[in-house]
Amino acid sequence: MAQKKRIDDTNKAIIRSLADGRKPYSAIADELGITENTVRSRVNKLIDDGVLSITGLVDPERMPGLQVVMMGVKLKTMELERKAKEFCSLRGVISAAVVTGRYDLIVQLTLSEEEGLSLLDFFRYELTKVAEVLEVESFVVYQSHSLWVPYNM
């Protein structure tokens, strides 16, 4: 498990300001009453520490052919962290989370038949790479609100 870092109020304010990842450091500095160099160095440190990632996300409803699927996965093993990492290496997978409840993992993925990865293709060619899967239940997202995902096709 990743080590948690202590985040001070200034770093939290910088992170909130970066909800728009294109916002200039100078504008953030002006809002917070600190120097642009302070913002830049803190952002770089947060990125280096693995706390922050600035990335482009897409609205899947506006991307032709892009489909988001959530999968609940039950495993035959209790090596949940290792299995989550295995899922993350599969084509189309955005994230895998170890969770409580009836499933061991919740896996989020994007699919696109235009890019050669339908749900059936995922089950045939990707999911079969992971051993010790006991059960999978798929939840196809038909409509979403405030769901932004990386384009990983």
PATORLUM-258137 format. One record per residue (C-alpha): residue number from 1; residue in one letter; y negated, x, z negated. Coordinates in pm, 1 decimal. Example, Ala and Ser with C-alpha at 12.3 -4.5 7.8 and 13.67 -1.06 7.14 Angstrom:
<atoms>
<atom><num>1</num><residuo>A</residuo><north>450.0</north><east>1230.0</east><up>-780.0</up></atom>
<atom><num>2</num><residuo>S</residuo><north>106.0</north><east>1367.0</east><up>-714.0</up></atom>
</atoms>
This chain:
<atoms>
<atom><num>1</num><residuo>M</residuo><north>0.0</north><east>0.0</east><up>0.0</up></atom>
<atom><num>2</num><residuo>A</residuo><north>-348.7</north><east>122.6</east><up>84.1</up></atom>
<atom><num>3</num><residuo>Q</residuo><north>-557.8</north><east>250.1</east><up>-203.2</up></atom>
<atom><num>4</num><residuo>K</residuo><north>-850.3</north><east>20.9</east><up>-283.9</up></atom>
<atom><num>5</num><residuo>K</residuo><north>-1196.7</north><east>173.5</east><up>-284.1</up></atom>
<atom><num>6</num><residuo>R</residuo><north>-1479.0</north><east>70.1</east><up>-513.1</up></atom>
<atom><num>7</num><residuo>I</residuo><north>-1755.7</north><east>-87.0</east><up>-305.8</up></atom>
<atom><num>8</num><residuo>D</residuo><north>-2107.6</north><east>-89.1</east><up>-451.0</up></atom>
<atom><num>9</num><residuo>D</residuo><north>-2368.2</north><east>-358.9</east><up>-386.5</up></atom>
<atom><num>10</num><residuo>T</residuo><north>-2545.1</north><east>-156.1</east><up>-116.9</up></atom>
<atom><num>11</num><residuo>N</residuo><north>-2222.3</north><east>-105.1</east><up>79.2</up></atom>
<atom><num>12</num><residuo>K</residuo><north>-2144.3</north><east>-477.3</east><up>45.5</up></atom>
<atom><num>13</num><residuo>A</residuo><north>-2488.7</north><east>-563.6</east><up>181.7</up></atom>
<atom><num>14</num><residuo>I</residuo><north>-2440.9</north><east>-322.1</east><up>472.9</up></atom>
<atom><num>15</num><residuo>I</residuo><north>-2099.4</north><east>-475.4</east><up>551.6</up></atom>
<atom><num>16</num><residuo>R</residuo><north>-2248.3</north><east>-828.0</east><up>543.5</up></atom>
<atom><num>17</num><residuo>S</residuo><north>-2523.8</north><east>-713.7</east><up>779.5</up></atom>
<atom><num>18</num><residuo>L</residuo><north>-2261.7</north><east>-580.5</east><up>1019.1</up></atom>
<atom><num>19</num><residuo>A</residuo><north>-2120.0</north><east>-929.9</east><up>1077.4</up></atom>
<atom><num>20</num><residuo>D</residuo><north>-2311.2</north><east>-865.8</east><up>1399.9</up></atom>
<atom><num>21</num><residuo>G</residuo><north>-2155.8</north><east>-528.3</east><up>1481.5</up></atom>
<atom><num>22</num><residuo>R</residuo><north>-2435.7</north><east>-457.0</east><up>1730.3</up></atom>
<atom><num>23</num><residuo>K</residuo><north>-2710.4</north><east>-480.5</east><up>1471.8</up></atom>
<atom><num>24</num><residuo>P</residuo><north>-2912.6</north><east>-156.8</east><up>1470.7</up></atom>
<atom><num>25</num><residuo>Y</residuo><north>-2890.9</north><east>60.7</east><up>1160.9</up></atom>
<atom><num>26</num><residuo>S</residuo><north>-3272.4</north><east>66.0</east><up>1156.1</up></atom>
<atom><num>27</num><residuo>A</residuo><north>-3282.5</north><east>-314.5</east><up>1115.8</up></atom>
<atom><num>28</num><residuo>I</residuo><north>-3024.7</north><east>-300.6</east><up>835.4</up></atom>
<atom><num>29</num><residuo>A</residuo><north>-3222.8</north><east>-23.4</east><up>666.7</up></atom>
<atom><num>30</num><residuo>D</residuo><north>-3543.7</north><east>-228.2</east><up>684.8</up></atom>
<atom><num>31</num><residuo>E</residuo><north>-3369.6</north><east>-536.6</east><up>539.6</up></atom>
<atom><num>32</num><residuo>L</residuo><north>-3220.9</north><east>-340.1</east><up>250.9</up></atom>
<atom><num>33</num><residuo>G</residuo><north>-3513.8</north><east>-108.8</east><up>182.7</up></atom>
<atom><num>34</num><residuo>I</residuo><north>-3316.2</north><east>211.7</east><up>244.5</up></atom>
<atom><num>35</num><residuo>T</residuo><north>-3329.5</north><east>477.4</east><up>514.5</up></atom>
<atom><num>36</num><residuo>E</residuo><north>-3150.1</north><east>452.2</east><up>846.6</up></atom>
<atom><num>37</num><residuo>N</residuo><north>-2967.8</north><east>778.3</east><up>766.4</up></atom>
<atom><num>38</num><residuo>T</residuo><north>-2837.5</north><east>622.4</east><up>443.7</up></atom>
<atom><num>39</num><residuo>V</residuo><north>-2701.5</north><east>325.7</east><up>638.4</up></atom>
<atom><num>40</num><residuo>R</residuo><north>-2543.6</north><east>555.0</east><up>898.8</up></atom>
<atom><num>41</num><residuo>S</residuo><north>-2380.3</north><east>783.3</east><up>642.5</up></atom>
<atom><num>42</num><residuo>R</residuo><north>-2249.7</north><east>491.6</east><up>435.3</up></atom>
<atom><num>43</num><residuo>V</residuo><north>-2107.5</north><east>316.9</east><up>742.5</up></atom>
<atom><num>44</num><residuo>N</residuo><north>-1938.0</north><east>639.7</east><up>853.4</up></atom>
<atom><num>45</num><residuo>K</residuo><north>-1791.0</north><east>689.2</east><up>505.0</up></atom>
<atom><num>46</num><residuo>L</residuo><north>-1663.9</north><east>329.5</east><up>494.6</up></atom>
<atom><num>47</num><residuo>I</residuo><north>-1500.2</north><east>381.0</east><up>834.6</up></atom>
<atom><num>48</num><residuo>D</residuo><north>-1351.1</north><east>718.5</east><up>731.8</up></atom>
<atom><num>49</num><residuo>D</residuo><north>-1214.7</north><east>561.9</east><up>411.9</up></atom>
<atom><num>50</num><residuo>G</residuo><north>-1047.4</north><east>284.4</east><up>612.8</up></atom>
<atom><num>51</num><residuo>V</residuo><north>-1257.9</north><east>15.1</east><up>447.9</up></atom>
<atom><num>52</num><residuo>L</residuo><north>-1455.4</north><east>-89.2</east><up>757.4</up></atom>
<atom><num>53</num><residuo>S</residuo><north>-1382.5</north><east>-123.1</east><up>1125.8</up></atom>
<atom><num>54</num><residuo>I</residuo><north>-1643.1</north><east>-223.6</east><up>1379.8</up></atom>
<atom><num>55</num><residuo>T</residuo><north>-1467.1</north><east>-382.6</east><up>1673.2</up></atom>
<atom><num>56</num><residuo>G</residuo><north>-1510.2</north><east>-633.9</east><up>1951.1</up></atom>
<atom><num>57</num><residuo>L</residuo><north>-1345.4</north><east>-969.8</east><up>1895.1</up></atom>
<atom><num>58</num><residuo>V</residuo><north>-1298.8</north><east>-1261.5</east><up>2133.4</up></atom>
<atom><num>59</num><residuo>D</residuo><north>-1289.1</north><east>-1636.8</east><up>2089.8</up></atom>
<atom><num>60</num><residuo>P</residuo><north>-936.6</north><east>-1716.1</east><up>2216.1</up></atom>
<atom><num>61</num><residuo>E</residuo><north>-1044.5</north><east>-2062.3</east><up>2329.3</up></atom>
<atom><num>62</num><residuo>R</residuo><north>-1287.0</north><east>-1905.1</east><up>2576.8</up></atom>
<atom><num>63</num><residuo>M</residuo><north>-1038.4</north><east>-1651.9</east><up>2716.4</up></atom>
<atom><num>64</num><residuo>P</residuo><north>-836.9</north><east>-1805.8</east><up>3000.8</up></atom>
<atom><num>65</num><residuo>G</residuo><north>-464.4</north><east>-1785.5</east><up>2934.2</up></atom>
<atom><num>66</num><residuo>L</residuo><north>-495.9</north><east>-1632.0</east><up>2587.4</up></atom>
<atom><num>67</num><residuo>Q</residuo><north>-287.8</north><east>-1801.6</east><up>2320.7</up></atom>
<atom><num>68</num><residuo>V</residuo><north>-279.8</north><east>-1731.3</east><up>1947.6</up></atom>
<atom><num>69</num><residuo>V</residuo><north>43.4</north><east>-1779.9</east><up>1754.7</up></atom>
<atom><num>70</num><residuo>M</residuo><north>113.6</north><east>-1747.4</east><up>1382.3</up></atom>
<atom><num>71</num><residuo>M</residuo><north>472.0</north><east>-1679.4</east><up>1284.1</up></atom>
<atom><num>72</num><residuo>G</residuo><north>638.4</north><east>-1721.7</east><up>948.5</up></atom>
<atom><num>73</num><residuo>V</residuo><north>919.7</north><east>-1466.9</east><up>913.7</up></atom>
<atom><num>74</num><residuo>K</residuo><north>1206.1</north><east>-1458.1</east><up>663.4</up></atom>
<atom><num>75</num><residuo>L</residuo><north>1385.6</north><east>-1126.0</east><up>631.0</up></atom>
<atom><num>76</num><residuo>K</residuo><north>1729.0</north><east>-1013.7</east><up>514.9</up></atom>
<atom><num>77</num><residuo>T</residuo><north>1569.4</north><east>-720.0</east><up>331.0</up></atom>
<atom><num>78</num><residuo>M</residuo><north>1308.7</north><east>-677.6</east><up>60.3</up></atom>
<atom><num>79</num><residuo>E</residuo><north>1150.0</north><east>-378.6</east><up>237.5</up></atom>
<atom><num>80</num><residuo>L</residuo><north>861.4</north><east>-604.1</east><up>330.2</up></atom>
<atom><num>81</num><residuo>E</residuo><north>593.6</north><east>-339.6</east><up>382.8</up></atom>
<atom><num>82</num><residuo>R</residuo><north>817.6</north><east>-141.2</east><up>620.1</up></atom>
<atom><num>83</num><residuo>K</residuo><north>901.0</north><east>-455.8</east><up>815.6</up></atom>
<atom><num>84</num><residuo>A</residuo><north>533.8</north><east>-557.1</east><up>836.4</up></atom>
<atom><num>85</num><residuo>K</residuo><north>457.3</north><east>-217.4</east><up>989.5</up></atom>
<atom><num>86</num><residuo>E</residuo><north>743.4</north><east>-262.1</east><up>1237.7</up></atom>
<atom><num>87</num><residuo>F</residuo><north>599.3</north><east>-595.6</east><up>1346.6</up></atom>
<atom><num>88</num><residuo>C</residuo><north>257.4</north><east>-435.7</east><up>1394.0</up></atom>
<atom><num>89</num><residuo>S</residuo><north>407.4</north><east>-201.4</east><up>1653.4</up></atom>
<atom><num>90</num><residuo>L</residuo><north>519.7</north><east>-489.9</east><up>1875.8</up></atom>
<atom><num>91</num><residuo>R</residuo><north>323.1</north><east>-584.8</east><up>2186.0</up></atom>
<atom><num>92</num><residuo>G</residuo><north>87.1</north><east>-873.7</east><up>2118.8</up></atom>
<atom><num>93</num><residuo>V</residuo><north>89.2</north><east>-847.1</east><up>1739.0</up></atom>
<atom><num>94</num><residuo>I</residuo><north>-254.5</north><east>-848.6</east><up>1578.6</up></atom>
<atom><num>95</num><residuo>S</residuo><north>-144.9</north><east>-832.9</east><up>1216.6</up></atom>
<atom><num>96</num><residuo>A</residuo><north>144.1</north><east>-878.8</east><up>977.1</up></atom>
<atom><num>97</num><residuo>A</residuo><north>90.0</north><east>-976.5</east><up>615.6</up></atom>
<atom><num>98</num><residuo>V</residuo><north>332.5</north><east>-975.9</east><up>323.9</up></atom>
<atom><num>99</num><residuo>V</residuo><north>289.7</north><east>-1316.5</east><up>161.4</up></atom>
<atom><num>100</num><residuo>T</residuo><north>419.4</north><east>-1542.8</east><up>-111.5</up></atom>
<atom><num>101</num><residuo>G</residuo><north>587.6</north><east>-1873.0</east><up>-36.7</up></atom>
<atom><num>102</num><residuo>R</residuo><north>873.5</north><east>-1968.4</east><up>189.7</up></atom>
<atom><num>103</num><residuo>Y</residuo><north>819.2</north><east>-1674.5</east><up>428.3</up></atom>
<atom><num>104</num><residuo>D</residuo><north>817.1</north><east>-1301.8</east><up>362.9</up></atom>
<atom><num>105</num><residuo>L</residuo><north>564.6</north><east>-1224.6</east><up>637.4</up></atom>
<atom><num>106</num><residuo>I</residuo><north>298.7</north><east>-1406.8</east><up>833.4</up></atom>
<atom><num>107</num><residuo>V</residuo><north>254.9</north><east>-1242.9</east><up>1172.7</up></atom>
<atom><num>108</num><residuo>Q</residuo><north>-44.1</north><east>-1318.2</east><up>1395.4</up></atom>
<atom><num>109</num><residuo>L</residuo><north>-16.0</north><east>-1248.7</east><up>1767.1</up></atom>
<atom><num>110</num><residuo>T</residuo><north>-190.3</north><east>-1307.9</east><up>2096.2</up></atom>
<atom><num>111</num><residuo>L</residuo><north>-0.1</north><east>-1396.2</east><up>2409.1</up></atom>
<atom><num>112</num><residuo>S</residuo><north>-94.5</north><east>-1431.5</east><up>2773.7</up></atom>
<atom><num>113</num><residuo>E</residuo><north>135.2</north><east>-1526.3</east><up>3059.2</up></atom>
<atom><num>114</num><residuo>E</residuo><north>-124.0</north><east>-1370.8</east><up>3294.0</up></atom>
<atom><num>115</num><residuo>E</residuo><north>-61.5</north><east>-1039.6</east><up>3114.8</up></atom>
<atom><num>116</num><residuo>G</residuo><north>316.5</north><east>-1083.2</east><up>3120.4</up></atom>
<atom><num>117</num><residuo>L</residuo><north>369.8</north><east>-1183.2</east><up>2759.1</up></atom>
<atom><num>118</num><residuo>S</residuo><north>460.9</north><east>-1546.8</east><up>2697.3</up></atom>
<atom><num>119</num><residuo>L</residuo><north>607.1</north><east>-1672.6</east><up>2370.2</up></atom>
<atom><num>120</num><residuo>L</residuo><north>953.4</north><east>-1661.1</east><up>2526.7</up></atom>
<atom><num>121</num><residuo>D</residuo><north>890.1</north><east>-1301.8</east><up>2644.5</up></atom>
<atom><num>122</num><residuo>F</residuo><north>783.4</north><east>-1207.7</east><up>2292.2</up></atom>
<atom><num>123</num><residuo>F</residuo><north>1106.7</north><east>-1346.0</east><up>2147.7</up></atom>
<atom><num>124</num><residuo>R</residuo><north>1321.9</north><east>-1187.0</east><up>2420.5</up></atom>
<atom><num>125</num><residuo>Y</residuo><north>1167.5</north><east>-841.7</east><up>2447.3</up></atom>
<atom><num>126</num><residuo>E</residuo><north>963.3</north><east>-772.2</east><up>2135.2</up></atom>
<atom><num>127</num><residuo>L</residuo><north>1108.1</north><east>-962.6</east><up>1839.9</up></atom>
<atom><num>128</num><residuo>T</residuo><north>1456.8</north><east>-833.7</east><up>1920.3</up></atom>
<atom><num>129</num><residuo>K</residuo><north>1333.6</north><east>-480.0</east><up>1840.7</up></atom>
<atom><num>130</num><residuo>V</residuo><north>1308.7</north><east>-570.8</east><up>1469.9</up></atom>
<atom><num>131</num><residuo>A</residuo><north>1635.5</north><east>-575.9</east><up>1276.4</up></atom>
<atom><num>132</num><residuo>E</residuo><north>1706.8</north><east>-785.2</east><up>966.6</up></atom>
<atom><num>133</num><residuo>V</residuo><north>1509.0</north><east>-1090.9</east><up>1076.1</up></atom>
<atom><num>134</num><residuo>L</residuo><north>1671.2</north><east>-1395.9</east><up>923.8</up></atom>
<atom><num>135</num><residuo>E</residuo><north>1443.5</north><east>-1674.1</east><up>1047.6</up></atom>
<atom><num>136</num><residuo>V</residuo><north>1120.3</north><east>-1721.5</east><up>1242.7</up></atom>
<atom><num>137</num><residuo>E</residuo><north>898.2</north><east>-2026.9</east><up>1267.3</up></atom>
<atom><num>138</num><residuo>S</residuo><north>619.6</north><east>-2028.9</east><up>1526.0</up></atom>
<atom><num>139</num><residuo>F</residuo><north>286.2</north><east>-2204.4</east><up>1488.9</up></atom>
<atom><num>140</num><residuo>V</residuo><north>98.3</north><east>-2220.1</east><up>1820.3</up></atom>
<atom><num>141</num><residuo>V</residuo><north>-276.4</north><east>-2252.5</east><up>1769.9</up></atom>
<atom><num>142</num><residuo>Y</residuo><north>-398.4</north><east>-2537.7</east><up>1990.1</up></atom>
<atom><num>143</num><residuo>Q</residuo><north>-750.5</north><east>-2549.9</east><up>1853.5</up></atom>
<atom><num>144</num><residuo>S</residuo><north>-933.9</north><east>-2314.0</east><up>1623.9</up></atom>
<atom><num>145</num><residuo>H</residuo><north>-1263.0</north><east>-2293.6</east><up>1439.8</up></atom>
<atom><num>146</num><residuo>S</residuo><north>-1420.7</north><east>-1956.3</east><up>1364.7</up></atom>
<atom><num>147</num><residuo>L</residuo><north>-1108.1</north><east>-1772.9</east><up>1480.5</up></atom>
<atom><num>148</num><residuo>W</residuo><north>-1194.1</north><east>-1444.0</east><up>1647.5</up></atom>
<atom><num>149</num><residuo>V</residuo><north>-922.3</north><east>-1199.7</east><up>1749.3</up></atom>
<atom><num>150</num><residuo>P</residuo><north>-903.0</north><east>-855.9</east><up>1908.1</up></atom>
<atom><num>151</num><residuo>Y</residuo><north>-811.1</north><east>-856.8</east><up>2275.8</up></atom>
<atom><num>152</num><residuo>N</residuo><north>-498.0</north><east>-643.1</east><up>2266.8</up></atom>
<atom><num>153</num><residuo>M</residuo><north>-330.3</north><east>-738.3</east><up>2593.8</up></atom>
</atoms>
